[in-house]
């Protein structure tokens, strides 16, 4: 059909005119840049939306990763604080260690109370001097034990003991017996205890208790 149209339009036309006509037809059939632009822009909103959705997704994933890192950091910090807290440090303290600490605290308060009584009511200067040293040494040991107990989350007895005075000799005799018993208990804890801090306290205090026992025996000999 197009051939018939071509023959009709080019009948009696010179070759040069035919060539010009061919060029005009070719130009008309060539797609314009504007048309290509329109075709390319048809999918632009969809592409834009996909890019926007992808950017939003990346942003959400990044925020989630940052949140996870923050939670992990707080968790590690919580674990570190738990290890440094009294509850965290009490893991190595056994029931045997706790029993020793409570008995040592109770005995230490008794030594301090009796020492004060000896300073006030003792007749011998040696007894008064011995009582003063009991107050000083056992007072320091009691304070040290309280610090350890606070770190280990161990509750020590706090009730002050009730004491009475009989005589210099009765006091010194009781001090010899008490320190012999205390020395054996402190040495046992120092050798077979579980917690390193409690063991060190027992070992250090055992040396002081040994000195007290020796001094008590000397004073006892003077009172006979």
Beta strands, then each sheet from edge to edge (+ up, - down):
end
